[in-house]
Amino acid sequence: MPAHPNFSSGARASMPIAIGYVPVGIAFGVAAVKAGFTALEATLLSAVVYAGASQFLVLALVGSGAPIIVTALSIIATNVRHVFYGPAIIEAARDKASKRHAWAWSFFLSDGAFGSAIVALNRSADYFSPRFMFGIATGPYLAWVIGTAIGALAGGALSAYPAVDAAMGFLMPALFLSMVLSLLTRKHIPVVIVTVCVTLPLILLVSPTVGILGGMVAGALSSLFLVRGASA
């Protein structure tokens, strides 16, 4: 537990995520240039939207000529989970929680940064402070934007190596999965099973967006009965 949960301790906590975001950001930059975006447009998209899945979805929708309203609604649907990240961290911090500047640091919470914060807070609520949260969120954000810029500017050279592109796309899911597994306990296994059983059929039969949203809802509802019932 850090003596002072400050910016630097938060940055150290999210360092593995920040390192992982660089190659994935590069992969997005390469894909964006291939889809017709300029290097500046790709970098600004990462800086403003800052959501990997949604950004790759934008490339697919724009490339297929989808109307702008469809693209906007698809991004909102894919990113709706981010609305719950800030409140979840406040809840995990318990009596150490502070809503001061929460509106600011919560904007920079990606999946990875949120996972890093939850892992730290599950060890001890004393990890929480606004400075710690800014530290934990800043590194991944900068890594994602810088990675996108590198990929967009050097896309031609990197696209000649498909194996490198495939490896970069796998790195971030692997890192996030390792964090999730570190939080997993026996009482969570039934919730995971329910979530997977709902998510996979919806992805295969409907779409990835519906599958993700359906899995989130099913997992949240099942946890109310399975995890709390096991704790009672």
Secondary structure, DSSP 8 states (H G I E B T S, - for coil): --SS--HHHHHHHTHHHHHHHHHHHHHHHHHHHHTT--HHHHHHHHHHT--HHHHHHHHHHHHTT--HHHHHHHHHHHHGGGGGHHHHHHHHHGGG---TTHHHHGGG--HHHHHHHHHHHHH-GGG--HHHHHHHHHHHHHHHHHHHHHHHHSHHHHTT-HHHHHHHHHHHHHHHHHHHHHH--GGGHHHHHHHHHHHHHHHHHT-HHHHHHHHHHHHHHHHHHHHHHHH-
